[in-house]
Amino acid sequence: MLNRLKGTLADFFQQADLVLLGLCCVSTVFGMALIASATRFMKVEKMIRYVGVQGVAMCLGICAYIFISMVDVEIVMKKWKWLVAFNIVFIGLLLTPFGVGGSTTGNQAWLKFPGIPFQIGPAEVVKITFTLLLAKQLEWLREEKRDLKSFHSAFLAAGHTIALMGWYVVISGDMGNALTFLFIFVAMAFAAGFALRWFVLLFAGMGGAIAGAVVLGLMPEYMKKRFLVLFDHSYDALGVGWQQSRSLLAIGSGGVFGQGYMNGTQTQSSYPQSLPYRWTDFIFSVCGEELGLVGCLVVILLLVAIIARVLMVAKNAETNFHCYVCVGVAAMLIYQTIINIGMCLFVMPTIGVTLPFFSYGGSSLLTLFAAMGVVSGIKKRSPTMRRPGRPIR
């Protein structure tokens, strides 16, 4: 048993993507430092708890990365029906007593199980299984049906996405994470070679649906205000625009080099609303205030490096399925990065999307490492990226 474990670990260190793992770990440690500063205004025990949970999640994430790197997802997808059932049931658990509202939002988008120190967001886990299922579906449409231009193919893939989004939104009310599924679908469908007319039709339909919801009064008032405030920052400045106004003020006051770590005026304020949700949604604002433009660029460069690494694996993937999976994972990171930083810069609506690897969130961090583990496993099996002389296991 011990020899087998040593052999497995040796195989991991020789063939897995250690560069990707290193980038993820550096980003997480950087994020933990920002979380420590962002929670310093609380009691010491709470600050230690937040950083501790993130540290535990990182350790578990590294273990998940190693384990999943050893797994061939092609074999897993032979049981694709079980993954479909898992997505439906796992989201459905939000309707049980395990379902709770998030700490930063009223949405019923979290699960709390006894004995687990952090809440689990079903959307975080389902993003991975959804990406695997959609990749398999796109591969089947391309290789078995040999048809990605027809309405039938577009309907099947889009219907899968819309059905999952609808199931999740109806139960949780969390539109921010639901849109992640849509962004993943668009990126993967584009990579697969879907006809451009279907993308035009999709965006036109979405625009028409949003316009219709506004005209007919179906869009919730709070959601409408979140968009209106983007065009007029003075609109409801003490209400729906408060969080982003404070965020923009924090980033602007940091200048080039920032006010100094653990010295930010708003970050270290004992008044929670001085910079709301500073350890989750607005962690980028903490970086901007205390570490300035230089710190923000480091955060962005780390995330860009992770995304670029994932796309490099996609380019060299052995099969279309592997390529689509990597594109989906990259799309997830791109969406969350753009939305979160856009929220902090007051150019995107506040929809509760966290910054990958940097924002506080145990389940989010664990599933991010798991997703990177999937990419590492694909890299391991890529003939153009694995080391010569080493067979695929």
VOBA-478346 format. One record per residue (C-alpha): residue in three letters; residue number from 1; x, y, z. Coordinates in steps of 0.001 Angstrom, whole numbers, padded with zeros to 6 digits. Layout:
ATOM    r    k        X        Y        Z
ATOM  Ala  NUM        X        Y        Z
...
END
This chain:
ATOM    r    k        X        Y        Z
ATOM  Met    1   000000   000000   000000
ATOM  Leu    2   002778   002410   000974
ATOM  Asn    3   004761   001634  -002167
ATOM  Arg    4   001677   002157  -004272
ATOM  Leu    5   001072   005536  -002644
ATOM  Lys    6   004679   006543  -003256
ATOM  Gly    7   004364   005480  -006886
ATOM  Thr    8   001188   007478  -007316
ATOM  Leu    9   002735   010605  -005823
ATOM  Ala   10   005876   010173  -007925
ATOM  Asp   11   003688   009889  -011012
ATOM  Phe   12   001827   013035  -009962
ATOM  Phe   13   004975   015114  -009528
ATOM  Gln   14   006349   013928  -012866
ATOM  Gln   15   003283   014432  -015031
ATOM  Ala   16   000746   016703  -013291
ATOM  Asp   17   000668   020438  -013925
ATOM  Leu   18   002771   021739  -011043
ATOM  Val   19   002945   025202  -012620
ATOM  Leu   20  -000833   025504  -012461
ATOM  Leu   21  -000876   024209  -008886
ATOM  Gly   22   001827   026695  -007914
ATOM  Leu   23  -000084   029626  -009414
ATOM  Cys   24  -003252   028573  -007581
ATOM  Cys   25  -001410   028258  -004269
ATOM  Val   26   000339   031630  -004610
ATOM  Ser   27  -002984   033295  -005435
ATOM  Thr   28  -004684   031646  -002465
ATOM  Val   29  -001959   032662  -000008
ATOM  Phe   30  -002131   036217  -001347
ATOM  Gly   31  -005901   036080  -000886
ATOM  Met   32  -005526   034823   002683
ATOM  Ala   33  -003274   037794   003467
ATOM  Leu   34  -005952   040134   002094
ATOM  Ile   35  -008672   038322   004059
ATOM  Ala   36  -006616   038699   007258
ATOM  Ser   37  -006428   042444   006680
ATOM  Ala   38  -010097   042691   005676
ATOM  Thr   39  -011273   040938   008864
ATOM  Arg   40  -008813   042600   011237
ATOM  Phe   41  -011504   045066   012386
ATOM  Met   42  -013433   042150   013901
ATOM  Lys   43  -012579   040233   017034
ATOM  Val   44  -009283   038344   016786
ATOM  Glu   45  -011075   034994   017049
ATOM  Lys   46  -013193   035797   013985
ATOM  Met   47  -010206   036920   011958
ATOM  Ile   48  -008381   033697   012834
ATOM  Arg   49  -011480   031674   011941
ATOM  Tyr   50  -011832   033258   008485
ATOM  Val   51  -008160   032783   007651
ATOM  Gly   52  -008162   029312   009210
ATOM  Val   53  -011148   028112   007185
ATOM  Gln   54  -009505   029403   004020
ATOM  Gly   55  -006291   027599   004962
ATOM  Val   56  -008112   024323   005629
ATOM  Ala   57  -009959   024676   002317
ATOM  Met   58  -006635   025230   000557
ATOM  Cys   59  -005127   022076   002088
ATOM  Leu   60  -008203   020046   001154
ATOM  Gly   61  -008109   021663  -002282
ATOM  Ile   62  -004511   020565  -002855
ATOM  Cys   63  -005498   017011  -001886
ATOM  Ala   64  -008433   017199  -004293
ATOM  Tyr   65  -006114   018542  -007002
ATOM  Ile   66  -003734   015602  -006557
ATOM  Phe   67  -006497   012993  -006461
ATOM  Ile   68  -008463   014354  -009425
ATOM  Ser   69  -005265   014709  -011475
ATOM  Met   70  -004994   010922  -011232
ATOM  Val   71  -008548   010380  -012513
ATOM  Asp   72  -009354   010008  -016195
ATOM  Val   73  -012526   012054  -016716
ATOM  Glu   74  -013269   010071  -019878
ATOM  Ile   75  -013916   007054  -017656
ATOM  Val   76  -016047   009132  -015284
ATOM  Met   77  -018213   010289  -018185
ATOM  Lys   78  -019249   006717  -018920
ATOM  Lys   79  -021571   007264  -015945
ATOM  Trp   80  -022866   010583  -017287
ATOM  Lys   81  -026447   009803  -016271
ATOM  Trp   82  -025324   009743  -012643
ATOM  Leu   83  -023822   013223  -013061
ATOM  Val   84  -027110   014512  -014463
ATOM  Ala   85  -028944   013090  -011468
ATOM  Phe   86  -026315   014538  -009134
ATOM  Asn   87  -026791   018061  -010551
ATOM  Ile   88  -030557   017897  -010099
ATOM  Val   89  -030484   016377  -006608
ATOM  Phe   90  -027608   018464  -005237
ATOM  Ile   91  -029301   021726  -006228
ATOM  Gly   92  -032590   020318  -004936
ATOM  Leu   93  -031038   019941  -001463
ATOM  Leu   94  -031507   023707  -001127
ATOM  Leu   95  -035197   022941  -000559
ATOM  Thr   96  -034374   020761   002446
ATOM  Pro   97  -033493   021909   005991
ATOM  Phe   98  -029852   021918   004881
ATOM  Gly   99  -030580   024905   002620
ATOM  Val  100  -029752   028286   004150
ATOM  Gly  101  -029445   031904   003068
ATOM  Gly  102  -025928   033182   002385
ATOM  Ser  103  -024154   035449   004823
ATOM  Thr  104  -023917   038242   002245
ATOM  Thr  105  -027224   037744   000437
ATOM  Gly  106  -030762   036656   001124
ATOM  Asn  107  -030656   034041  -001629
ATOM  Gln  108  -031245   030421  -000604
ATOM  Ala  109  -028010   029394  -002291
ATOM  Trp  110  -026051   027569   000398
ATOM  Leu  111  -026015   024221   002159
ATOM  Lys  112  -024950   023809   005783
ATOM  Phe  113  -024075   020286   006889
ATOM  Pro  114  -023263   019406   010523
ATOM  Gly  115  -019551   019019   011165
ATOM  Ile  116  -018411   021023   008133
ATOM  Pro  117  -016864   024410   009110
ATOM  Phe  118  -018096   026222   006012
ATOM  Gln  119  -021247   026434   003946
ATOM  Ile  120  -021313   024719   000558
ATOM  Gly  121  -022604   026477  -002528
ATOM  Pro  122  -024158   023845  -004824
ATOM  Ala  123  -023508   026087  -007818
ATOM  Glu  124  -019756   025936  -007156
ATOM  Val  125  -019748   022139  -007358
ATOM  Val  126  -022263   021855  -010186
ATOM  Lys  127  -020187   024208  -012361
ATOM  Ile  128  -017647   021395  -012664
ATOM  Thr  129  -020081   018568  -013362
ATOM  Phe  130  -022059   020787  -015752
ATOM  Thr  131  -018869   021584  -017671
ATOM  Leu  132  -018037   017879  -017974
ATOM  Leu  133  -021546   017016  -019153
ATOM  Leu  134  -021715   019863  -021666
ATOM  Ala  135  -018266   018958  -023026
ATOM  Lys  136  -019408   015368  -023543
ATOM  Gln  137  -022603   016564  -025200
ATOM  Leu  138  -020707   018864  -027574
ATOM  Glu  139  -018255   016088  -028452
ATOM  Trp  140  -021172   013755  -029207
ATOM  Leu  141  -022874   016346  -031401
ATOM  Arg  142  -019660   016998  -033289
ATOM  Glu  143  -018349   013470  -033704
ATOM  Glu  144  -021439   011282  -033679
ATOM  Lys  145  -024041   013558  -035246
ATOM  Arg  146  -021394   015510  -037198
ATOM  Asp  147  -023637   018529  -037031
ATOM  Leu  148  -023125   021750  -035063
ATOM  Lys  149  -024838   024081  -037500
ATOM  Ser  150  -028415   022847  -037205
ATOM  Phe  151  -031139   024171  -034953
ATOM  His  152  -031507   020707  -033420
ATOM  Ser  153  -027911   020674  -032145
ATOM  Ala  154  -028112   024234  -030843
ATOM  Phe  155  -031415   023476  -029136
ATOM  Leu  156  -030055   020388  -027366
ATOM  Ala  157  -026982   022141  -025977
ATOM  Ala  158  -028746   025393  -025112
ATOM  Gly  159  -031718   023508  -023661
ATOM  His  160  -029405   021611  -021308
ATOM  Thr  161  -027932   024914  -020081
ATOM  Ile  162  -031224   026801  -019764
ATOM  Ala  163  -032885   023899  -017945
ATOM  Leu  164  -030100   023783  -015336
ATOM  Met  165  -030090   027578  -014974
ATOM  Gly  166  -033852   027635  -014536
ATOM  Trp  167  -033781   024854  -011928
ATOM  Tyr  168  -031086   026676  -009967
ATOM  Val  169  -032647   030170  -010159
ATOM  Val  170  -036137   028990  -009200
ATOM  Ile  171  -034778   027256  -006107
ATOM  Ser  172  -032009   029649  -005024
ATOM  Gly  173  -032857   033040  -006514
ATOM  Asp  174  -029129   033472  -007213
ATOM  Met  175  -028917   035016  -010679
ATOM  Gly  176  -025198   035851  -010432
ATOM  Asn  177  -024004   032247  -010272
ATOM  Ala  178  -026707   031121  -012680
ATOM  Leu  179  -025224   033380  -015363
ATOM  Thr  180  -021914   031546  -014934
ATOM  Phe  181  -023516   028498  -016551
ATOM  Leu  182  -024580   030628  -019508
ATOM  Phe  183  -021099   032103  -019953
ATOM  Ile  184  -019540   028623  -019795
ATOM  Phe  185  -022001   027417  -022443
ATOM  Val  186  -021268   030334  -024802
ATOM  Ala  187  -017491   029844  -024544
ATOM  Met  188  -017652   026073  -025023
ATOM  Ala  189  -020176   026272  -027869
ATOM  Phe  190  -017977   028834  -029637
ATOM  Ala  191  -014914   026608  -029191
ATOM  Ala  192  -016863   023640  -030577
ATOM  Gly  193  -017731   025584  -033734
ATOM  Phe  194  -021435   026380  -033410
ATOM  Ala  195  -022833   028580  -036169
ATOM  Leu  196  -022588   032292  -035321
ATOM  Arg  197  -026260   032812  -036134
ATOM  Trp  198  -027219   030849  -033019
ATOM  Phe  199  -025162   033195  -030832
ATOM  Val  200  -026836   036196  -032438
ATOM  Leu  201  -030225   034604  -031831
ATOM  Leu  202  -029314   033799  -028211
ATOM  Phe  203  -028201   037340  -027352
ATOM  Ala  204  -031130   038867  -029233
ATOM  Gly  205  -033491   036618  -027287
ATOM  Met  206  -031860   037554  -023994
ATOM  Gly  207  -032077   041258  -024835
ATOM  Gly  208  -035732   040897  -025777
ATOM  Ala  209  -036483   038965  -022589
ATOM  Ile  210  -034824   041624  -020410
ATOM  Ala  211  -036615   044453  -022238
ATOM  Gly  212  -039919   042620  -021924
ATOM  Ala  213  -039371   042038  -018204
ATOM  Val  214  -038717   045745  -017676
ATOM  Val  215  -041714   046912  -019733
ATOM  Leu  216  -044099   044423  -018158
ATOM  Gly  217  -042808   045136  -014647
ATOM  Leu  218  -041597   041564  -014149
ATOM  Met  219  -038041   042537  -013202
ATOM  Pro  220  -037635   043010  -009440
ATOM  Glu  221  -037148   046643  -008441
ATOM  Tyr  222  -033814   045974  -006690
ATOM  Met  223  -032426   044355  -009831
ATOM  Lys  224  -033531   047258  -011985
ATOM  Lys  225  -031838   049713  -009608
ATOM  Arg  226  -028567   047780  -009771
ATOM  Phe  227  -028412   048467  -013502
ATOM  Leu  228  -029626   052062  -013314
ATOM  Val  229  -026943   052987  -010781
ATOM  Leu  230  -024225   051929  -013239
ATOM  Phe  231  -025222   054756  -015566
ATOM  Asp  232  -025754   057305  -012792
ATOM  His  233  -023568   056759  -009759
ATOM  Ser  234  -025485   059382  -007823
ATOM  Tyr  235  -028710   057406  -008198
ATOM  Asp  236  -029673   055983  -004795
ATOM  Ala  237  -026104   056588  -003595
ATOM  Leu  238  -027043   055775   000008
ATOM  Gly  239  -028925   052635  -000983
ATOM  Val  240  -028196   050291  -003873
ATOM  Gly  241  -025125   052295  -004918
ATOM  Trp  242  -023532   052438  -001459
ATOM  Gln  243  -021375   049301  -001680
ATOM  Gln  244  -019854   050160  -005031
ATOM  Ser  245  -019364   053830  -004137
ATOM  Arg  246  -017345   052801  -001096
ATOM  Ser  247  -015446   050268  -003192
ATOM  Leu  248  -014512   052847  -005810
ATOM  Leu  249  -013464   055285  -003083
ATOM  Ala  250  -011242   052634  -001489
ATOM  Ile  251  -009523   051734  -004766
ATOM  Gly  252  -009063   055378  -005730
ATOM  Ser  253  -007561   056317  -002371
ATOM  Gly  254  -004908   053609  -002744
ATOM  Gly  255  -003092   055360  -005578
ATOM  Val  256  -000136   053558  -007111
ATOM  Phe  257   001393   051881  -004064
ATOM  Gly  258  -001536   051908  -001608
ATOM  Gln  259  -001891   053096   001968
ATOM  Gly  260   000047   050123   003314
ATOM  Tyr  261  -000908   046594   004300
ATOM  Met  262  -003363   046632   007202
ATOM  Asn  263  -003422   050445   007060
ATOM  Gly  264  -006326   051092   004686
ATOM  Thr  265  -008716   053761   005934
ATOM  Gln  266  -011880   051894   005010
ATOM  Thr  267  -010482   048378   005220
ATOM  Gln  268  -009471   048900   008853
ATOM  Ser  269  -012599   050837   009818
ATOM  Ser  270  -014541   049205   012645
ATOM  Tyr  271  -017782   050248   010913
ATOM  Pro  272  -018802   047242   008769
ATOM  Gln  273  -020581   049373   006168
ATOM  Ser  274  -017514   051507   005596
ATOM  Leu  275  -016525   048878   003047
ATOM  Pro  276  -019234   046180   002996
ATOM  Tyr  277  -018361   042514   002443
ATOM  Arg  278  -014706   043435   002196
ATOM  Trp  279  -013466   039840   002652
ATOM  Thr  280  -015753   038346  -000021
ATOM  Asp  281  -017299   040376  -002851
ATOM  Phe  282  -015005   043394  -002447
ATOM  Ile  283  -011652   041804  -001630
ATOM  Phe  284  -010234   043484  -004750
ATOM  Ser  285  -011099   046863  -003193
ATOM  Val  286  -009089   045938  -000104
ATOM  Cys  287  -006121   045210  -002359
ATOM  Gly  288  -006582   048503  -004197
ATOM  Glu  289  -006730   050578  -001012
ATOM  Glu  290  -003843   048951   000845
ATOM  Leu  291  -001550   047782  -001959
ATOM  Gly  292  -002565   050236  -004672
ATOM  Leu  293  -002405   049823  -008424
ATOM  Val  294   000666   047617  -008099
ATOM  Gly  295  -001175   045124  -005866
ATOM  Cys  296  -004207   045083  -008153
ATOM  Leu  297  -002002   044375  -011171
ATOM  Val  298  -000376   041465  -009345
ATOM  Val  299  -003830   039999  -008618
ATOM  Ile  300  -004896   040398  -012242
ATOM  Leu  301  -001630   038972  -013589
ATOM  Leu  302  -001926   035896  -011361
ATOM  Leu  303  -005467   035237  -012563
ATOM  Val  304  -004495   035854  -016193
ATOM  Ala  305  -001596   033415  -015784
ATOM  Ile  306  -003938   030739  -014397
ATOM  Ile  307  -006426   031265  -017229
ATOM  Ala  308  -003653   031259  -019849
ATOM  Arg  309  -002291   027997  -018424
ATOM  Val  310  -005718   026371  -018615
ATOM  Leu  311  -006182   027542  -022225
ATOM  Met  312  -002714   026228  -023106
ATOM  Val  313  -003783   022802  -021859
ATOM  Ala  314  -006961   023157  -023940
ATOM  Lys  315  -004911   023915  -027055
ATOM  Asn  316  -002786   020796  -026604
ATOM  Ala  317  -005578   018500  -025416
ATOM  Glu  318  -005712   014961  -026776
ATOM  Thr  319  -009460   014944  -027561
ATOM  Asn  320  -012203   017441  -028297
ATOM  Phe  321  -013832   016502  -025009
ATOM  His  322  -010702   017425  -023061
ATOM  Cys  323  -010389   020683  -024988
ATOM  Tyr  324  -013991   021682  -024274
ATOM  Val  325  -013616   020911  -020554
ATOM  Cys  326  -010586   023209  -020279
ATOM  Val  327  -012363   025961  -022208
ATOM  Gly  328  -015302   025659  -019815
ATOM  Val  329  -013045   025927  -016756
ATOM  Ala  330  -011285   028960  -018247
ATOM  Ala  331  -014665   030538  -019028
ATOM  Met  332  -015744   030095  -015415
ATOM  Leu  333  -012611   031912  -014213
ATOM  Ile  334  -012930   034664  -016829
ATOM  Tyr  335  -016573   035328  -015969
ATOM  Gln  336  -015980   035530  -012226
ATOM  Thr  337  -012890   037708  -012643
ATOM  Ile  338  -014529   040208  -014983
ATOM  Ile  339  -017757   040433  -012992
ATOM  Asn  340  -016076   040758  -009591
ATOM  Ile  341  -013479   043339  -010620
ATOM  Gly  342  -016178   045142  -012621
ATOM  Met  343  -018358   045252  -009482
ATOM  Cys  344  -015497   046783  -007498
ATOM  Leu  345  -014839   049362  -010238
ATOM  Phe  346  -018559   050245  -010458
ATOM  Val  347  -018947   049146  -014079
ATOM  Met  348  -020798   045868  -013401
ATOM  Pro  349  -023896   045264  -011262
ATOM  Thr  350  -023486   043795  -007779
ATOM  Ile  351  -024543   040163  -008163
ATOM  Gly  352  -022516   038441  -005457
ATOM  Val  353  -019819   036813  -007590
ATOM  Thr  354  -016526   036309  -005758
ATOM  Leu  355  -012977   036730  -007063
ATOM  Pro  356  -011465   033272  -007763
ATOM  Phe  357  -008800   032168  -005239
ATOM  Phe  358  -008787   035558  -003495
ATOM  Ser  359  -012236   036015  -001943
ATOM  Tyr  360  -013160   034196   001252
ATOM  Gly  361  -015167   031029   000706
ATOM  Gly  362  -014222   027502   001713
ATOM  Ser  363  -016441   025611  -000721
ATOM  Ser  364  -015586   027984  -003560
ATOM  Leu  365  -011845   027557  -003031
ATOM  Leu  366  -012092   023777  -002682
ATOM  Thr  367  -014064   023404  -005907
ATOM  Leu  368  -011696   025760  -007744
ATOM  Phe  369  -008766   023498  -006851
ATOM  Ala  370  -010851   020491  -007903
ATOM  Ala  371  -011551   022136  -011274
ATOM  Met  372  -007841   022841  -011701
ATOM  Gly  373  -007208   019194  -010855
ATOM  Val  374  -009406   018203  -013795
ATOM  Val  375  -007276   020425  -016041
ATOM  Ser  376  -004085   018929  -014617
ATOM  Gly  377  -005379   015426  -015336
ATOM  Ile  378  -006097   016443  -018921
ATOM  Lys  379  -002607   017918  -019263
ATOM  Lys  380  -001151   014670  -017923
ATOM  Arg  381  -002874   012738  -020712
ATOM  Ser  382  -001993   015192  -023484
ATOM  Pro  383   000615   013634  -025820
ATOM  Thr  384   002157   017035  -026599
ATOM  Met  385   002544   018084  -022947
ATOM  Arg  386   003411   014974  -020949
ATOM  Arg  387   007040   014062  -020496
ATOM  Pro  388   008514   011587  -022977
ATOM  Gly  389   008958   008010  -021889
ATOM  Arg  390   006062   008112  -019439
ATOM  Pro  391   002941   006112  -020412
ATOM  Ile  392  -000553   007334  -019669
ATOM  Arg  393  -001927   005522  -016663
END
